[in-house]
């Protein structure tokens, strides 16, 4: 109670005075799991995503927005406005004994829900939490009013894997026989929005889908819509996506498509081409079903005449996943290797080849700090906050998931909390996206990345990046967004300066050498 009183006192200094200004916007953050940069129609895909395309046409598409390269780190950074190490999730949810790697949100950070509490927001999450598996770390302990989903990671889209809970608020619940993750998470997100708006409160919703993360699961009738689109192989589709991206002006003239991954098999040598087409069609169906869920959510805000006053942000937690071999696995984690891809008893993935397609035009994938690992599509839709003249345009200023909490507090008219209970809260390195949404030129900034020894720093247009145990390479992203030209030998002074900055940041936030040895 004392913390709430203190936060209300601080917040009252920033509250707007007129009735119109006092109507705080609803804020919706929709994050999908393992979706590649080019998997939406408005980012170049052949997959139909009409609802998201409409949001983009009446809003903005960011082309240089970043996540933290993997599920848990990105979620920690998004929710707290801190780099993941600062929040206690430098890797995943296991506790390695170091503060930056304890595996759950620490007590020196606040979540968006906690930060919005003084402004009277109704706060809800539907979907994947994955920033603290034990009940004492679940969402209702971190400021949320409602929760439906899984505290752990994703996995099976038709049923829970052993060791993964399905939770409503703070209690584990049984899973219905006809459960499908995307539908269930959408259903509860819509219910939560309805609950908040009927209470006449501004709504903050965090909708965290587990799709299209493997396993590849979707209803047969949805998969059928996309069959045959990939029967000529991954590379022709990849090239067609890049052509669409360049045609819509997403990247500067002269941008080159990165070469196909050397581990990606030649299509002519694939024995079961129909199975590879089926895997990609299933992935497309999963993305398509997410889009349908977004459409249902938009309809709910329209029902209350609240869409114009709602900021919707849509993004992915990392690039597509290539962690399962050249063409993916079959029958993993208890799945039946004889079950057809997409059906409830299957547990299959699409591997390096599929990820290389989904991450068009970039190099590398989830877990890496190259552009294919950390670049996310970000759609922003907010009729009352984004000038109409900007509708359908690209926003090229760099941003990061650490910016989402500062954006929420800025738009809600509350100060970023300095305390959580008796503990001092670390200052956020993120910045509000209000200026970017308005089309103002932002100041040059520094952004840092690390995951499993993969590392990067971006300063202005310059990016220094390395894979674990690989040498650093230097790229001017203004002319080389796909990181094909290494300028490290031509500009050694810049390399040393940026390396020193990255090292100082790593020491400051608690990065440990990889692999982190449990103590």
ABEGO torsion letter per residue (X at the ends): XAAAAAAAAAAAAABBABAAAABBBBBBBBBBBGBBAAABAAAGBABBBAAAAAAAAABBBBAABBBAGBAAAAAAAAAAGBBAAAAGBABBABBAGBAAAAGBBBAABBBAAAAAAAAGBBBBBBEBAGAEABAAABAAAAGBABBBEBABBBEBAABBBBGBBBBBGABBBBBBAABBAAAAAAAAAAAAAAAAAAAGBBBBBBBBBAOABOBBBBBAAAAAAABGAAAAEAAAAAAAAAAAAAAAGABBBGBBBBBBBAABBBAAABABAAAAAAAAAAAAAAAAAAAAAAAAAAAAAAAAGAAAABBBBBBBABBBBAAAEAAEBBGBGGBBAABBBGBAABBBBAEAAAAAAAAOABBEBBGBABAAAABBBBBBBBAAABBAAABGBBBABBBBAAAAAAAAAAAAGBBBBABBEABBBBBBABBBAAAAAAGBBBBBBBBBBBBGGBBBBBBEABBBBBBBGBBBBBBBAAABAAGABBAAAABAAAAAAAAAAAAAAAAAAGBBBOBBBBX
